[in-house]
Amino acid sequence: MLQQLLSNLTVVSILAVINSLLLVYYIIPKISWVIITRNLNEKPNERSSHKGATPTMAGVAFFITLILTLFFIQHFDTENIGLNLIASTTLIFMVGAKDDLVVSSPKAKLFMEALAVLFLFFHNALEGNNLYGFLGIYEIPLWLVYIASTLLVLTIINAYNLIDGIDGLASIIAIIIFSVFSLIFYAISLFFYYLICLSFIGMLLAYLFFNFSTKKKIFMGDTGSLLIGFCIAFLSLRFMAIDISMYSHFTFKPENGFFVLMAILCIPLFDLLRVIGVRLLQKKSPFYPDRNHSHHVLIDFGMSHFKATMLLGLINYLFVIFIIKLGTYLNSFQMLGVFVLAFGLFLLLFYRLKSSINTERLKIKEEKV
């Protein structure tokens, strides 16, 4: 009876969302209590958008919930990739927990993240070696697939990690990403990945309640952002590895699959490229911490955390719809031009906002003098 229940997609879909939501809602207060009791609160610094010490490591609840979810949805794991995902996410969880407690060096984190990717490569479901005409490229060597996949995963993990700077932003962006992926995987009957997306949506909805709270506030920490970023990267690899026959379920051309993926991840990726560019122009390390992130600029411009989060989330969501629609008509070379133009507009917008902020600060400073 129980096996029949857990093999019903509708039932499991509902349970994936509700169980994940309730589990995270139950576990987070326990984590907060431990963090506060042991005085492990995150202390604000010059880059922080918060004034008081706040509990962190809500990602512990995400990890526990993910492992339990993988157990209950194993019937739909037709590719038998669940164990690889457990091994990889366990490594990522360890890296995040260590970083939240004692801080890890960027090089150590990158090494462990790359090692986690290696566990995924023990399964051939992610070995997509055909780009279906993307910029004139079709099949590529398997060794190049491994290198490109590793770089893609590391980029996605750290891009997502860097947007976790204000209340709700990382959660809202992730909910949008998982929502789009859930529709894609449902359409092509990859229900295991679809259910993982639903589970994360449930987790993040519960987390938002605490993250936006004034009395029960908690941050996901690197424990959460690295785990979520890694799972987004995992789903991205599976999306890039889908067979061309599955593209009959989509309106966009197969050669534009990579651009659709970049649109799904546009806010984290655009922000990462912009921040690295600014730091290099200032002759600083790409890992140098500052307040040049898009969300910091919006907050410094006078927006509340909620408004800045909703604006960036809306931009991400609308850009996905825009690119999927264009991907039906344009080829990959034309789509590249669209992306260059979109990124240029993104740079221009935040350059203007940053200049306005600096001008206003200069006026205030001169008035004080």
C-alpha positions in Angstrom: 0.0 0.0 0.0 2.8 2.4 1.0 4.8 1.5 -2.1 1.8 2.2 -4.3 1.3 5.5 -2.6 4.9 6.6 -3.2 4.8 5.6 -6.8 1.9 7.9 -7.5 3.3 11.1 -9.0 0.5 13.4 -7.9 0.7 12.2 -4.3 4.5 12.4 -4.2 4.5 15.8 -5.8 2.2 17.2 -3.1 4.2 15.4 -0.3 7.5 16.7 -1.7 6.3 20.3 -1.3 4.4 19.9 2.0 6.9 17.6 3.8 9.8 19.8 2.8 8.1 23.0 3.9 7.0 21.4 7.3 10.4 19.8 7.9 12.3 23.0 7.4 9.8 25.0 9.4 10.2 22.6 12.3 14.0 22.2 12.1 15.1 25.9 11.7 14.0 27.0 15.2 16.1 24.1 16.6 19.1 25.3 14.6 18.6 28.9 15.8 18.5 27.7 19.4 21.8 25.9 19.1 23.5 28.9 17.3 22.3 31.4 19.9 23.1 29.1 22.8 26.6 28.5 21.6 27.1 32.1 20.6 27.7 31.3 16.9 25.7 34.2 15.6 27.0 35.9 12.4 28.4 39.3 13.4 27.8 42.2 11.0 30.8 43.8 9.2 31.3 46.7 6.9 29.7 44.8 3.9 26.7 43.6 5.9 23.2 44.8 5.2 22.2 44.0 8.8 23.0 45.7 12.0 22.6 43.0 14.7 24.2 39.5 15.2 21.9 36.9 13.6 21.8 33.1 13.7 22.9 31.4 10.5 23.3 27.8 9.1 19.7 27.3 8.1 21.2 25.2 5.4 21.5 22.3 7.9 17.7 22.0 7.6 17.9 22.0 3.8 20.5 19.2 3.8 18.5 17.0 6.2 15.3 17.6 4.2 17.0 16.8 0.9 18.4 13.5 2.1 14.9 12.4 3.4 13.3 13.6 0.1 15.8 11.5 -1.9 14.7 8.5 0.1 11.0 9.0 -0.5 11.3 9.7 -4.2 13.7 6.9 -5.1 10.9 5.1 -7.1 11.2 7.9 -9.7 15.0 7.7 -9.8 15.0 5.6 -13.0 18.6 6.7 -13.8 19.9 5.6 -10.3 21.7 8.9 -9.8 20.4 9.5 -6.3 23.5 8.0 -4.5 25.8 10.1 -6.6 23.8 13.2 -5.5 23.9 12.2 -1.9 27.7 11.8 -2.0 28.2 15.1 -3.7 25.9 17.1 -1.6 27.4 15.6 1.6 30.8 17.1 0.6 29.2 20.4 -0.2 27.4 20.4 3.1 30.7 19.8 4.9 32.4 22.7 3.1 29.5 25.0 3.9 29.4 24.0 7.5 33.1 24.5 8.0 32.9 27.9 6.3 30.1 29.1 8.5 31.9 28.0 11.7 35.5 28.9 11.1 35.8 30.3 7.5 37.5 28.5 4.7 39.9 29.9 2.1 38.4 30.4 -1.5 41.0 27.9 -2.9 40.0 25.2 -0.3 36.3 25.7 -1.1 36.9 25.5 -4.9 38.9 22.3 -4.5 36.1 20.6 -2.4 33.5 21.8 -4.8 35.4 20.4 -7.8 35.7 17.1 -5.8 32.0 17.0 -5.3 31.5 17.4 -9.1 33.7 14.3 -9.6 31.1 12.1 -7.8 28.5 13.2 -10.3 30.8 12.2 -13.2 30.7 8.6 -12.0 27.3 8.6 -13.6 26.8 8.9 -17.4 23.4 10.7 -17.2 25.2 14.0 -17.2 27.5 13.3 -20.1 25.9 15.6 -22.7 28.5 15.9 -25.5 26.3 17.4 -28.2 25.4 21.2 -28.3 23.1 20.7 -31.3 24.6 23.6 -33.3 25.2 26.1 -30.5 27.4 28.7 -32.3 28.0 26.1 -35.0 29.3 23.5 -32.5 27.8 20.0 -32.4 29.6 17.0 -30.8 32.5 17.7 -28.5 35.1 15.3 -26.9 34.1 13.8 -23.6 37.2 15.1 -21.8 36.1 18.6 -22.8 32.6 17.9 -21.4 34.1 17.1 -18.0 36.2 20.3 -18.0 33.4 22.5 -19.2 30.9 20.9 -16.8 33.2 21.4 -13.8 33.8 25.0 -14.7 30.0 25.5 -15.2 29.2 23.9 -11.8 31.9 26.0 -10.0 30.6 29.2 -11.7 27.0 28.5 -10.7 27.8 27.6 -7.1 29.8 30.7 -6.5 27.5 33.0 -8.5 24.6 31.9 -6.4 26.6 32.1 -3.2 27.4 35.7 -3.9 23.8 36.9 -4.3 23.0 35.8 -0.7 23.5 39.2 0.7 20.1 40.6 1.6 16.9 39.2 3.0 15.0 36.9 0.6 17.0 37.4 -2.5 18.8 34.0 -2.7 15.5 32.3 -1.8 13.4 34.1 -4.4 15.9 33.7 -7.2 16.2 30.0 -6.3 12.4 29.5 -6.2 12.2 31.0 -9.7 15.0 28.8 -11.0 13.6 25.6 -9.4 10.1 26.5 -10.7 11.4 26.9 -14.3 13.4 23.6 -14.0 10.4 21.8 -12.6 8.3 22.7 -15.6 11.1 21.6 -18.0 11.7 18.3 -16.3 8.0 17.6 -15.9 7.4 18.2 -19.7 10.1 15.6 -20.6 9.0 13.1 -17.9 12.2 13.3 -15.9 10.2 13.2 -12.7 13.0 12.5 -10.3 14.5 15.9 -11.1 11.1 17.5 -11.1 10.4 16.3 -7.6 13.8 17.6 -6.4 12.7 21.0 -7.7 9.4 20.8 -5.8 11.2 19.8 -2.6 13.5 22.8 -2.8 10.6 25.1 -3.5 8.9 23.8 -0.3 12.1 24.3 1.7 12.7 27.8 0.6 9.1 28.9 1.2 9.5 27.8 4.8 12.9 29.5 5.1 11.5 32.8 3.7 9.2 33.0 6.8 12.2 33.1 9.1 14.5 35.1 6.8 12.0 38.0 6.5 11.0 37.8 10.2 12.2 40.5 12.6 12.1 38.3 15.7 13.0 34.8 14.3 15.4 35.9 11.6 18.0 33.4 10.4 20.4 33.3 7.4 21.0 30.2 5.3 24.7 30.7 5.5 27.2 29.0 3.2 25.8 25.7 4.4 22.6 26.6 2.6 23.8 28.7 -0.4 26.5 26.3 -1.4 24.1 23.3 -1.2 21.4 25.1 -3.2 23.9 26.4 -5.7 25.3 22.9 -6.2 21.8 21.4 -6.7 21.0 24.2 -9.2 24.2 23.3 -11.0 23.3 19.6 -10.9 20.0 20.3 -12.6 21.7 22.5 -15.1 24.0 19.7 -16.1 21.0 17.3 -16.5 19.2 20.0 -18.6 22.3 20.3 -20.9 22.5 16.5 -21.3 18.9 15.9 -22.5 18.5 14.1 -25.8 17.5 16.1 -28.9 14.3 14.1 -29.2 13.1 15.7 -25.9 13.3 19.2 -27.5 10.1 18.4 -29.3 8.4 19.3 -26.0 9.8 22.8 -26.1 9.2 25.7 -28.4 12.8 27.0 -28.5 15.4 25.5 -30.8 17.9 22.9 -29.5 20.8 25.1 -30.4 19.5 27.7 -28.0 19.3 25.4 -25.0 22.5 26.9 -23.4 21.0 30.4 -23.7 17.8 29.3 -22.1 19.9 27.9 -19.2 21.8 31.2 -19.0 18.5 33.1 -18.9 17.3 30.9 -16.0 20.5 31.8 -14.1 20.7 35.4 -15.4 20.7 37.4 -12.1 23.4 35.3 -10.4 25.6 35.1 -13.5 25.2 38.8 -14.6 26.0 39.9 -11.1 29.1 37.6 -10.9 30.4 38.9 -14.2 29.8 42.5 -13.3 31.4 42.3 -9.9 34.5 40.5 -11.2 34.8 43.1 -13.9 34.6 46.0 -11.4 37.2 44.4 -9.1 39.6 43.7 -11.9 39.3 47.3 -13.2 40.0 48.4 -9.6 43.1 46.1 -9.7 41.7 43.9 -6.9 41.3 40.2 -6.6 38.1 38.7 -8.0 37.6 37.3 -4.5 37.9 40.7 -2.8 34.8 41.4 -0.7 33.0 44.7 -1.4 29.6 46.3 -1.8 29.5 46.3 -5.6 26.9 43.5 -5.9 23.6 44.4 -7.6 21.6 44.0 -4.4 24.1 46.2 -2.4 23.7 48.9 -5.1 19.9 48.8 -4.8 20.0 48.9 -1.0 22.4 51.8 -1.0 20.1 53.5 -3.5 17.4 53.5 -0.9 15.4 50.3 -1.6 14.3 48.0 1.2 15.4 44.4 1.2 12.0 43.3 0.1 11.7 45.7 -2.8 15.3 45.0 -4.1 14.6 41.2 -3.8 11.3 41.5 -5.7 12.8 43.7 -8.4 15.7 41.4 -9.1 13.4 38.3 -9.0 11.0 40.0 -11.5 13.9 40.8 -13.8 15.1 37.1 -13.7 11.6 35.8 -14.3 10.8 38.1 -17.2 14.1 37.5 -18.9 13.5 33.7 -18.9 10.2 34.2 -20.6 11.8 36.7 -23.1 14.7 34.4 -24.0 12.5 31.2 -24.4 10.2 33.2 -26.7 13.1 34.6 -28.8 14.8 31.1 -28.8 11.9 29.9 -31.0 12.7 32.3 -33.8 16.4 33.3 -33.6 19.5 31.1 -34.2 22.3 30.9 -31.6 24.5 33.6 -33.1 21.6 36.1 -33.0 20.8 35.0 -29.4 24.4 35.7 -28.5 23.9 39.3 -29.7 20.7 39.5 -27.5 22.7 38.4 -24.5 25.5 40.9 -25.1 22.9 43.7 -25.4 21.1 42.5 -22.3 24.3 42.4 -20.2 25.3 45.8 -21.5 22.0 47.3 -20.4 22.4 45.5 -17.0 25.9 47.1 -16.7 24.6 50.5 -17.7 21.7 50.4 -15.2 23.9 49.6 -12.2 26.7 52.0 -13.3 24.2 54.8 -13.3 22.8 53.8 -9.9 26.3 53.4 -8.4 27.4 56.8 -9.8 24.2 58.4 -8.4 25.0 56.9 -4.9 28.6 58.1 -5.0 27.6 61.6 -6.1 25.1 61.8 -3.2 27.6 60.6 -0.7 30.1 63.2 -1.9 27.6 65.9 -1.4 26.8 64.8 2.1 30.5 64.6 2.9 31.1 68.2 1.6 28.2 69.5 3.6 29.6 68.0 6.8 33.0 69.6 6.0 
